[in-house]
Amino acid sequence: MPLSNTGSAGFRAWPPETGCRGLIASALLLVTATAACRADEPAAPAPARGVTSVSQLVLPFDAYKTTPEQRAVLGNAHNALVARCMREQGITVAPPAEDPAAIAAIDPGNSRRYGVTDIGAARSHGYHLARPPSPDTTGAWAGKLPVRARHRLYGTAANRGCLDRATLTLDKGARKADWPWLALQDSLTLEQAAKHPSVTAAVRRWQSCMTQAGHSYPAPEAAIGDSRWDLDKPAVTEDEKQVATADTTCKWSAGLVSAWYAADAELQRAVVRDNAGRFAALRANLRQRLGRASRLLAEHEGRQVR
């Protein structure tokens, strides 16, 4: 689905994607692409105030999402509860600890929300994600357990396993909140913003900029979706690096990032304003779960998890 017509196919909405993306291009290509956009295209709209880099792509919904530090607290409390539950059944397990730095390192945040927008990452990784290997997941360490232990961990429809029991304990007493609804709204604002006139106009400037740089694509998702790139494998070609760098450079010089971000942020502000109760519930739910998780971890250090 072309971005200029229907939305943001292939681009990242929250939760963060897990597939591969990101790399290089020559300095000559970078200069040529930028100059081409500026010389022959209508002037790009002024960037949204303060938005000049990917680090500044902060959206209203972000205030309601967990930070890497919070995810580590919740994850480690869940692990402690799982270990206790399994121990009560005579089985010892040691889920890998959650590390905030490792979580942050594999989370691209909003830098991938509008496609590849980090020129440095594009130069180094093309459309592949620039990130270290993912840490051990539940599936990785649980897969090494004996069959009986896995049965106790995952449970059945009639008898919950320790993973589910740990989640229920962590959520106990927390105000009900609709997190899937937030994820859906996050996707919807991204797609709706893509249809804003300022964004579709910027896409046309981006397309012209890319053509003059030697890369003809109808829209950004066509560039990242080019069959020449295999994003499921680690290898990144020089062609991919060059196209990704031109793509990213043209996004900024054509005003596409700033226009899309501005439209997206405005839509999210409206959703927050019109759904105050829902967002209050989300905030309360997270605060209560974090409080319980912190207490559980403190007790666990004293071997008194309850």
N, C-alpha and C positions, 0 to 999 in steps of 0.2 A: 504494500500500500504506500504510494508516494506521500511523503510528508506534506508536500504542497497541496494535496487534495484531502487527505483523510486523517492524518495524525502522525504518530510517532513510532511506527512499526520498527522493531529492532532496537529501540533506545531504552535506557534504563529508568524504570520507576522503582520506588522503594517496595519491598526489600531489595538490597543490592543483588545484582546478578552474580552468577557464579561461573559463567562461561569465560572464554579467553578473549582479550582485546589489547591493542596498543603500539609504534616505532619511528624511524629516521627519515630524513630527506636531505638533499644537498643544500648548502647555503644559497647556491645560485637559484635553485627552485623556489626556496622560501622568499628570496627577494623578488624574483620574477612574479610569483603568485600575488604577493602583496601589492606590488606596483601595478599589476594588471587590474586588480580590483579598484584601486584608487583612481586610475587614469580614465577608465572608460565607463564606469558604472555610476549611477546616481549616488550622491553622498549618503553614507550609512547614517541612520538615526543616531543621535547621541546615546551612548550607553546609559543604562539605568544608573542612577547616582551611586557612586562608590563601587560599581561592578567593573573591575578591570582585570580580574584574574579568577581562576577557578576557585581559589580559596575564599572568595567573597560570594560564591553562589550559595548563600544561606537563605532558606525558604521558611515561611511561617510554620509549616508542619514539622520542621526539624526540632522545634522546641518540645514536641510531644513524643519524639522517638528516643530510643535508648542510645546512650553514648557507649563507646567501647568499654569504659570503666564500669558502667552500669551493667552491661552485658556480662562482664567478667564476674561481678558480684552475684548476679542471678544464676549464672552458669555454675559457679563453684558451690553455691548453696544447694543447687539441684544435685550436683555430683555428690555432695556430702550426704544428702538424704537418700540417694540411690544406694550409696555404699552401706549406710546404716540398714536400709530395708533388706538388702541382700545378706548382710551379716546376720540379721535376725533369722534368716533361713539357712544359715550355716554355709554361706558362700562368700568368699572374699573377693572383692573387685576393687580396682584402683583406676577410676576414670581419670584421664589426663586433665591437669589443671588448666583453667582458662586464664590466658594472659592478656591484659588490656592492649599492650603494645602489638602483640601478634594479631589480635582482632582488628585493630586500627590499620595494620599494614595490609590486610587483605580486603579492606572495605574502601572502594573508590569514592564513597560519599556521593556528592552531586557532580563530581567531575565527569561522570559518564551519563548524566541525566539527559543531556542534549547531544548525545553522541560523543566522540572524542573531542575534548576541548582544551586539553593540556598539550601545548606545543612541544614541550620537553619530552613528555611521554610518547607523543607521536613520533618524534625523531628517533627515540630509542627502541620503541616497541611496536610501532605501526598501530594496527587496530587490536593487537593483543593486549590483555590486561597486564599492566606492570605490577606484579605482586609476587611475594614469595609463595612457596607451596602452602596449601591450606593445612592447618594443624589437624591433629587426629579428631575425627568426628565420632559420635556414638557408634555408628556403624563399623568404623575401623577397629576400635578396641573390643567392641562387643562381639564382632565376628570371630575373634580369637578364643572366645569362651567356649567351654564344653556345652553340648546341647542342653543339658538340664539347667545350666546357669542362664542360658539365653532364654529358655522358657520362663524362668522366674523374672528375668529382666523385662521381657516384652509382654508377658501375660497372655490372656485369651479374652474373648468377648465376655465370658462369664466370670473371669477372675483377673482383675487388673494386675499388671506387672509393676515392678518397682519404678520404672520410668514414669508411668502414669501416676502412681501413688505419690511420688516425689513432687510432681507438678501440682497435684491437688493440695498437698501440704503447704507448698509455697504460696498457692493462691488463697489459702484459707483466710477468711475474714476480709479479703480485699474487695473493694467496690467493683461491681460488674462493669466491664468496659468492652466496647466492640472494636478490637484491634483490626479484624479483617475489613471493617468498614473504612478505617483510616487508610489501609493499604489500597483499597479500591479508589477512594477519593484521590489519593496520591497519583494513581495511574490516570484517572480521569482529567485532573487539571493539566497534566503533561500533554495529553492528547488534545484537549480542548484548546489549550494555549497555542498548539501547533497550527490551528486553523485561524488564528487572529490575523487580520490583514497586515499588521506590521511584520508578522513572522513570515507569511507567504511572500511578501514583498522582499524580505531579506533572503529567502530561499532563492528567488530569481537572481538576486545579486550574487549569491554564493555560486549558483550554477554558472553564471557568466565568468566569474572569477576562476572557477575550476577549469572551464573550457579554455580560457586564455593561458592557464598553466599547463595545458596539454592533457587534461583529464575530463572527459565528457560524461557526466552523470546527471540524471534528472533531479535528484534530491540526495541529501546526505546518507539516508539509509541504503541507497543504491551503491554508494561508495563502500560503506562498511560491509555490505552484503555481496560484494563482488566475488564471483566463484573462484577467482584466482587466489583468494586468501583462505587458508584452512585454519580457522580460529580454534579448532579443537586439538591442534598439534602445536608444539612449542616453537617450531621453526618459523622465522619471519624473514621474508624476502626484502631486498632493497626496494623493489617496486612498491611493495606494501608500505614501507616506511615513507617513500616519497609521496605517495598518494595521501596517506594519513596526515602527513605534515602540511601538504597543500590544503587538504580538507579543513584542518584545524585553523590554519592561517586565514583561509577565506571565511570561515565561520566568524572570526573576530572582526576582520576588516570589512565584511559585508554587514556587520551589525546583527548577525543571526543569534549569537549567544545572548547578547544584551536584550534583544527584542523578545526572544523566547522566555528568558528568565523573567523579564518584567511582566509579561502576560501571565505566566505561571504563578508568580508571586501574588499578583492581583487576584487571581481566581482563588488561591489558597486563603488569602485574607478574607474573602467573602464567605468561604466555607466555614472558617473559624467563627466569623461574626454571626453567621446564621445557625450555627450548631453549638452554641455555648455550653449547653448541658452535656452533650456528647464529649466535648473536649475536656470539660471539668472532670468527667468520669474517667477519661483516659489518664489524666494527670494524677487523679487520686489513686487509681488502680496501680499505676507504676510506683508512686510514692509508698503505698502500703506494701507492695511486694518487695521493694528494695529494703524497707525497714525490717520486714520479716527475714529477708535473706541475710541482712547484716547481723541480726541477732542470732540467727542459726549458725552463721560462720563463727561468731564470737564464742558461742556455746560449744561448737565443734572443736575449736582449739583447746577447749577445756574438757573435751570428750563428754559433753553433756547435751548433745543434740536431742531436742524433744519435739 
